[in-house]
Amino acid sequence: MDEPSDDELVAAVALGDEAACRELMNRHLPRITALGRRMLGSQADAEDVAQEVFLRVWTNAGKWEPGRAQFSTWLHRVATNLCLDRLRKNRGGTEDIDAIPEPASEEPGPDRRLEQSELAERVEAALQALPERQRAAIVLSHYQGLTNIEAAEILGITVEAVESLLSRARRQLRGSLATEKGELLRSKDMST
């Protein structure tokens, strides 16, 4: 039996179907939370944003117009806008980089795990240092795997503007992470 489409589920949510809303959450919550974590640098803030996104799904499902856009694109746009709003509101505050869980390493040695952890922290710090719109473009394109066309739609800008944001962000990240690149290459040489 075929699973219902997102549009069918949103139509059911508009009629008050809680199971349909749970199904939409099961499908999209991990990606929306990951977007929020990358944008905000905090799992707790990401979960707050994801909760707000799905609250908006519940309250605005009746306004959804199938065929106007993909539901997942709309979700990403709402999440990105909420993240940008939160970043603007908290501008000037410090972000707790220590609260970000590090990805699990498959390397057995504790020294190697420590190196990878420190490198991941520096990459995350460099990402968090990007201007908000550049960070949004990188997160949508690289971490969320969206096309430039989808990212442009989510950000409400042209594809050319997305490409410009990506170019500037990549240039800034390359500069910020130049020493990490050397360290990473050295550590790979040592482990082989």
C-alpha positions as CSV (number, residue, x, y, z in Angstrom):
1,M,0.0,0.0,0.0
2,D,1.4,3.4,-1.0
3,E,2.0,5.9,1.8
4,P,0.0,9.2,1.6
5,S,1.8,12.2,0.1
6,D,2.8,15.2,2.2
7,D,0.0,17.1,0.5
8,E,-2.6,14.4,1.5
9,L,-1.3,14.4,5.1
10,V,-1.5,18.2,5.3
11,A,-5.1,18.1,4.1
12,A,-5.8,15.5,6.8
13,V,-4.1,17.7,9.4
14,A,-6.3,20.6,8.3
15,L,-9.3,18.4,9.4
16,G,-7.7,17.8,12.8
17,D,-6.1,14.4,12.1
18,E,-3.4,14.1,14.8
19,A,-2.0,10.8,13.3
20,A,-1.4,12.7,10.0
21,C,0.5,15.4,11.9
22,R,2.6,12.7,13.6
23,E,3.4,11.1,10.3
24,L,4.6,14.5,8.9
25,M,6.7,14.9,12.0
26,N,8.2,11.5,11.6
27,R,9.1,12.3,8.0
28,H,10.5,15.7,8.4
29,L,11.5,16.3,12.1
30,P,15.1,15.0,11.9
31,R,16.0,17.2,8.9
32,I,14.3,20.3,10.4
33,T,16.0,19.8,13.7
34,A,19.4,19.3,11.9
35,L,18.8,22.5,10.0
36,G,18.1,24.3,13.3
37,R,21.2,22.9,15.0
38,R,23.5,23.9,12.2
39,M,22.0,27.4,12.0
40,L,21.8,28.1,15.7
41,G,24.6,26.0,17.1
42,S,22.4,24.6,19.9
43,Q,20.4,21.4,20.0
44,A,17.9,22.9,22.5
45,D,17.3,25.9,20.3
46,A,17.0,23.6,17.3
47,E,14.3,21.6,19.1
48,D,12.5,24.8,20.0
49,V,12.5,25.9,16.4
50,A,11.3,22.5,15.2
51,Q,8.5,22.5,17.7
52,E,7.4,25.9,16.4
53,V,7.6,24.8,12.8
54,F,5.3,21.8,13.5
55,L,3.0,24.0,15.6
56,R,2.6,26.2,12.5
57,V,1.9,23.1,10.4
58,W,-0.9,22.2,12.8
59,T,-2.4,25.7,12.9
60,N,-2.0,26.7,9.3
61,A,-2.7,23.4,7.5
62,G,-6.0,24.7,6.2
63,K,-4.2,27.4,4.3
64,W,-1.9,25.0,2.5
65,E,-2.2,25.2,-1.3
66,P,-1.0,21.9,-2.9
67,G,1.0,22.4,-6.0
68,R,2.2,25.9,-5.1
69,A,5.4,24.6,-3.6
70,Q,6.7,21.3,-2.1
71,F,5.7,20.9,1.5
72,S,9.3,20.1,2.5
73,T,10.5,23.4,0.9
74,W,7.9,25.3,2.8
75,L,9.0,23.6,6.1
76,H,12.6,24.5,5.4
77,R,11.6,28.1,4.6
78,V,9.7,28.4,7.9
79,A,12.5,26.8,9.9
80,T,15.2,29.0,8.2
81,N,13.1,32.1,8.9
82,L,12.6,31.2,12.5
83,C,16.3,30.5,12.9
84,L,17.2,33.8,11.3
85,D,14.7,35.6,13.5
86,R,16.2,33.9,16.6
87,L,19.8,34.8,15.5
88,R,18.8,38.4,15.0
89,K,17.1,38.5,18.4
90,N,20.1,37.0,20.1
91,R,22.7,39.0,18.2
92,G,25.6,39.9,20.5
93,G,25.0,36.9,22.8
94,T,27.5,34.1,23.1
95,E,26.7,30.7,21.8
96,D,27.6,27.7,23.9
97,I,29.7,25.6,21.5
98,D,30.4,23.1,24.3
99,A,26.7,22.2,24.4
100,I,26.8,20.9,20.8
101,P,27.2,17.1,20.8
102,E,30.1,15.8,18.8
103,P,29.6,13.2,16.2
104,A,30.6,9.7,17.1
105,S,34.0,8.7,15.8
106,E,34.7,5.3,14.4
107,E,38.4,5.6,15.2
108,P,39.4,3.5,18.2
109,G,42.2,5.7,19.6
110,P,41.3,8.3,22.2
111,D,43.9,10.7,20.8
112,R,42.4,10.5,17.4
113,R,38.9,11.1,18.9
114,L,40.1,14.1,20.7
115,E,41.7,15.5,17.5
116,Q,38.5,14.9,15.6
117,S,36.4,16.5,18.3
118,E,38.6,19.6,18.5
119,L,38.5,19.8,14.7
120,A,34.7,19.5,14.6
121,E,34.5,22.2,17.2
122,R,36.6,24.5,15.1
123,V,34.6,23.8,12.0
124,E,31.4,24.4,13.9
125,A,32.8,27.7,15.3
126,A,33.8,28.8,11.8
127,L,30.3,28.0,10.6
128,Q,28.7,29.9,13.5
129,A,31.0,32.9,12.7
130,L,29.6,33.3,9.2
131,P,27.0,36.1,8.7
132,E,23.5,34.7,9.1
133,R,22.4,34.6,5.4
134,Q,25.7,33.0,4.4
135,R,25.3,30.4,7.1
136,A,21.8,29.7,6.0
137,A,22.9,29.2,2.4
138,I,25.7,26.8,3.5
139,V,23.4,24.8,5.8
140,L,20.7,24.5,3.3
141,S,23.0,23.6,0.4
142,H,25.7,21.5,2.1
143,Y,24.1,20.0,5.3
144,Q,20.5,19.7,4.1
145,G,21.5,18.7,0.6
146,L,19.1,21.1,-1.2
147,T,19.7,22.5,-4.6
148,N,20.5,26.2,-5.1
149,I,17.0,26.6,-6.6
150,E,15.4,25.1,-3.5
151,A,17.7,27.2,-1.2
152,A,16.8,30.4,-3.2
153,E,13.1,29.6,-2.8
154,I,13.5,29.0,0.9
155,L,15.5,32.2,1.5
156,G,13.3,34.3,-0.8
157,I,16.2,35.4,-3.1
158,T,17.4,34.6,-6.6
159,V,19.6,31.6,-7.4
160,E,22.4,34.0,-8.3
161,A,22.1,35.6,-4.8
162,V,22.4,32.1,-3.3
163,E,25.4,31.3,-5.4
164,S,27.0,34.6,-4.3
165,L,26.3,33.8,-0.6
166,L,27.7,30.3,-1.0
167,S,30.8,31.7,-2.7
168,R,31.5,34.3,0.0
169,A,30.7,31.7,2.8
170,R,33.1,29.1,1.3
171,R,35.8,31.7,0.9
172,Q,35.4,32.8,4.5
173,L,35.4,29.2,5.7
174,R,38.5,28.3,3.7
175,G,40.3,31.3,5.3
176,S,39.0,30.5,8.8
177,L,39.9,26.8,8.5
178,A,43.2,27.0,6.6
179,T,45.2,25.8,9.7
180,E,42.7,23.0,10.3
181,K,43.3,21.7,6.7
182,G,47.0,21.4,7.4
183,E,46.3,19.7,10.7
184,L,43.8,17.3,9.1
185,L,46.2,16.3,6.4
186,R,49.0,15.8,8.9
187,S,46.8,13.6,11.2
188,K,45.7,11.5,8.1
189,D,49.4,11.0,7.2
190,M,50.1,9.9,10.8
191,S,47.2,7.4,10.9
192,T,48.2,5.6,7.6
